[in-house]
Amino acid sequence: MSRLILLDSGPLGMVTNPKAKGIPLDCQQWLKLLLRRGERVAIPEIADYEVRRELLRAGLLQSLRRLDDLKQTLEYVSIRTETMLLAATLWAEARQAGQPTADIKALDGDVILSAQARLLCDQTTEVVVATTNVGHLSRFITASDWQSV
């Protein structure tokens, strides 16, 4: 069974930092190691959106270029209609169970990312989300702190 690693916005943001030190630098080295080992790594569109909007707001053009370069290097998982339909179901189920993952008025990227991950899973592909936010995501899909992936 092959494995696909989806980058959540936390690790994705760290790997776009051109002046990384400490944990962000560790994250960049982690990604390089994954790629050297031949791991499949992908950027989910929702994570790209979450990181991109903040980089645009802050005017971090060098980081934006790095994000665009990563989209050329890594796989990219677009949001499809099926993703949004499943995300709405996951969101409603979490609310009904009294376990919301975001404010009721929030778009809730966690359920969109979870839906993307679920739709990519099949009998030949294991999908794991590398994140800094295991709690919310692990309710829906396999998620691990990026350092332990």
C-alpha positions as CSV (number, residue, x, y, z in Angstrom):
1,M,0.0,0.0,0.0
2,S,1.4,3.4,-0.9
3,R,1.2,6.4,1.3
4,L,0.2,10.0,0.5
5,I,1.1,12.7,3.0
6,L,-1.1,15.8,2.9
7,L,0.3,19.0,4.3
8,D,-2.0,20.9,6.6
9,S,-1.6,24.7,6.7
10,G,0.8,24.6,9.8
11,P,3.6,22.6,8.1
12,L,2.8,24.2,4.7
13,G,3.3,27.7,6.2
14,M,6.6,26.7,7.8
15,V,8.1,25.3,4.6
16,T,7.3,28.5,2.8
17,N,9.4,30.6,5.3
18,P,12.5,31.8,3.4
19,K,14.2,32.8,6.7
20,A,13.3,29.7,8.7
21,K,15.0,29.0,12.0
22,G,14.2,26.6,14.8
23,I,11.0,24.6,14.2
24,P,10.2,26.0,10.8
25,L,13.7,25.0,9.6
26,D,13.2,21.6,11.1
27,C,10.0,21.3,9.1
28,Q,11.7,22.3,5.9
29,Q,14.4,19.6,6.5
30,W,11.7,17.1,7.3
31,L,10.0,17.8,4.0
32,K,13.3,17.4,2.1
33,L,13.9,14.1,3.8
34,L,10.4,12.8,2.9
35,L,11.1,13.7,-0.8
36,R,14.5,12.1,-0.8
37,R,12.9,8.9,0.5
38,G,10.5,9.0,-2.4
39,E,7.4,9.7,-0.3
40,R,4.3,11.2,-2.0
41,V,3.6,14.6,-0.5
42,A,0.7,16.8,-1.6
43,I,-0.7,20.3,-1.0
44,P,-4.5,20.3,-0.4
45,E,-6.1,23.3,-2.0
46,I,-7.7,24.3,1.3
47,A,-4.3,24.4,3.0
48,D,-2.9,26.5,0.1
49,Y,-5.8,28.9,0.5
50,E,-5.3,29.2,4.3
51,V,-1.5,29.9,3.9
52,R,-1.8,32.0,0.8
53,R,-4.4,34.4,2.3
54,E,-2.1,35.1,5.3
55,L,1.0,35.6,3.1
56,L,-0.9,38.0,0.9
57,R,-2.3,39.9,3.9
58,A,1.2,40.2,5.3
59,G,2.9,41.1,2.0
60,L,5.3,38.2,2.2
61,L,6.1,37.9,-1.5
62,Q,9.2,35.7,-1.1
63,S,7.1,33.2,0.8
64,L,4.4,33.4,-1.8
65,R,6.9,32.5,-4.5
66,R,8.1,29.6,-2.4
67,L,4.5,28.4,-2.1
68,D,4.0,28.6,-5.8
69,D,7.2,26.7,-6.4
70,L,6.1,24.0,-4.0
71,K,2.9,23.6,-6.0
72,Q,5.1,22.8,-9.0
73,T,7.2,20.3,-7.0
74,L,4.6,18.5,-4.9
75,E,1.2,17.0,-5.9
76,Y,-1.7,19.4,-5.6
77,V,-5.2,18.3,-4.5
78,S,-7.9,20.5,-5.9
79,I,-11.2,21.0,-4.1
80,R,-14.0,19.2,-6.0
81,T,-17.8,19.3,-5.6
82,E,-17.6,15.8,-3.9
83,T,-15.2,17.3,-1.4
84,M,-17.5,20.1,-0.4
85,L,-20.5,17.7,-0.2
86,L,-18.6,15.4,2.2
87,A,-17.3,18.4,4.2
88,A,-20.8,19.6,4.8
89,T,-21.8,16.2,6.0
90,L,-18.8,16.0,8.4
91,W,-19.5,19.5,9.7
92,A,-23.1,18.7,10.4
93,E,-22.3,15.4,12.1
94,A,-19.7,17.1,14.3
95,R,-22.2,19.7,15.3
96,Q,-24.9,17.2,16.0
97,A,-22.5,15.3,18.2
98,G,-21.6,18.5,20.1
99,Q,-18.0,18.4,18.8
100,P,-17.6,21.4,16.5
101,T,-14.2,22.1,15.1
102,A,-14.7,25.8,14.5
103,D,-17.1,28.7,15.1
104,I,-20.5,28.1,13.6
105,K,-19.9,31.0,11.2
106,A,-16.5,29.8,10.1
107,L,-15.8,28.1,6.8
108,D,-14.0,25.3,8.8
109,G,-11.0,24.3,6.8
110,D,-10.5,21.2,9.0
111,V,-13.6,19.5,7.7
112,I,-12.7,20.4,4.1
113,L,-9.2,19.0,4.5
114,S,-10.7,15.9,6.2
115,A,-13.1,15.4,3.3
116,Q,-10.2,15.7,0.8
117,A,-8.2,13.1,2.7
118,R,-11.2,10.7,2.9
119,L,-11.8,10.9,-0.8
120,L,-8.2,10.2,-1.6
121,C,-8.1,7.0,0.6
122,D,-8.7,3.7,-1.3
123,Q,-7.5,0.2,-1.1
124,T,-4.1,1.1,-2.5
125,T,-3.4,4.4,-0.8
126,E,-3.1,5.3,2.8
127,V,-3.6,9.0,3.4
128,V,-2.2,10.8,6.5
129,V,-2.4,14.5,7.2
130,A,0.8,16.1,8.6
131,T,-0.4,18.8,10.9
132,T,0.2,20.9,14.0
133,N,-3.5,20.4,14.9
134,V,-4.1,16.7,15.5
135,G,-7.1,17.1,17.8
136,H,-9.6,18.4,15.3
137,L,-8.5,16.4,12.3
138,S,-8.1,13.1,14.0
139,R,-11.9,13.0,14.6
140,F,-12.4,12.5,10.9
141,I,-9.2,11.0,9.4
142,T,-5.7,9.8,10.1
143,A,-3.7,12.8,11.3
144,S,-0.3,13.0,12.9
145,D,2.0,15.8,14.1
146,W,4.2,16.5,11.2
147,Q,7.3,15.5,13.2
148,S,6.1,12.0,13.7
149,V,5.1,11.3,10.0
